[in-house]
Structures are given as C-alpha cells and as structure tokens.
Amino acid sequence: PEAEAKFRADLVAQYGEGADEELFCIPKAGSGAYFSRTLIERCQSEDIPVLRFSKPLEWVLDDRRIDEARTWIADNLKPVIDSLPTDKRTVLGQDFGRTGDLSVIWVLQEESAQRWKTGFTLELRCIPFDVQQLILFFIMDELPLFHHSKFDARGNGQSHAEAALQKYGPNRVECVMLTAAWYAANFPPYRNAYEDKAILVPASEDIIADHRRVVLTNGRPGVDDGRDKGSDGQYRHGDSAVAGLLAWAATRQE
C-alpha cells in the first residue's frame, strides 16, 4: 500500500496542473486544450531523436564550458545532423529559454510536397548564452539545404535571435515577437498539419504535454501559464509546442 500511494502521488505530481484532466477525466474549465493527445500521437514516429543538453547554473562560470560544449557537439549533435538526408530542404524554429524555461530547437525536413518530418529536437536547460549561440550556429551551418528559421525574439531571446539575423540575413532568419495576434494567425495552420498528418514528430510524452498547454482563451489559441514535470524530472512550460509552431511557420516561408 505504501508503494502504491507513493506511485500515485508521484504520477499526480508529474502531471501537475493537468492531473485532473489527464488522470481523472475532469475537463478543464473553459475551452480546453487546443491539441488532443490523440492528434499528436497519430503523428509520432519512434525513429526521431530528442537530444538534451543540461548543466547546473554555476556552469556559466566554468572556463572550460566552450570546450566541453564543442565535445558534446562532436559526440552527440554532429552524428545526428550527418545522418539527415542531404537532398531535403530543412527549416528550424527555436523557443528561447535561459534558466526558468527550456530552449528548444526544432528541425523539420521536407519529406514530400505534403509532409515534413522532424529531423531532431534539441532541448537546452540552463545553458549560458554564449554556449547556446555556439550550438545554434553549428546547427545552422551544418543543416543540409537550409531554407529558413524563425526565432522567439521576446525578452532574452531577442539578443539570440538578432545574432542569428546578423549572421545569416533576413532571407534565412526571422525574429518573431510572439503576440496573441501572431499565435492566432499561426496556430490554426500548425494544428491543421497534425490533422492532415502533414508533420511527423518524436514519440515523446514531453512533446504531448507541451502541446496540451496550448488552450483557447476568448477564442484564440495560446500557451497557458501552467507547468508540467518532464521526463527529466524538471518543469517545462509548453516549450516544444512553441518551437514546433515556429518551425512549421518556417516551412511556409517563400
């Protein structure tokens, strides 16, 4: 009984504010989630990698951080990029975070005229600005047939997005201010991609939880204020949903 009670409590804690709806079938107040679990699950593929790189807060003062990051890139990131098809257009979206939230980079490749497949997603937790820029520029330099990218340019993300804009130019980079109006214009086409199975995404409970954070408020989709405990035991706030949204918007760029 003690183990059962602990298992139950841990599970409820993992779902956080979504426990009532996900575990006890109690509908959310208001219009509810914009993406259903089934909608995301039917577009998931087991062969898509989810990369993660996290460090403690004090790593920002470690003089070896750039060298350590380059080693991680060579060992973990480069092999994944090298495995991508070289004859497919690629796009990128990033939702930026420094300490409170994750930074998530989402890469999509054009599989056909009707479908884009996620090449990989990368989650960065507590990674300093200089290391994030190092990783981002490596990805953008190495992606095959790189077409376009869109960046979260709110708050701390503005400097990061601007650095990419300066290096790669406005044909390849857009700095997006994520407003309610921008969400309202771009979330419907993103959801349509799942409804049409025009997008393939990693098989990840974290990605499902992030997309379930998108709700309708006054008829407009946006990310709510709740948080969920992710598979790494740390809290997240819809980060991959925004990164995926930005990447999908990049696929529609001329």
Secondary structure by P-SEA (a helix, b strand, c coil): caaaaaaaaaaaaaacccccccccccccccccccccaaaaaaaccccbbbbbbbbccccccccaaaaaaaaaaacccaaaaaaccccbbbbbccccccccccbbbbbbbbcccccccccbbbbbccccaaaaaaaaaaaaacccccccccccccccaaaaaaaaaaaccccccccccccaaaaaacaaaaaaaaaaccccccccaaaaaaaaabbbcccbbbbccccccccccccccaaaaaaaaaaaaaaacc
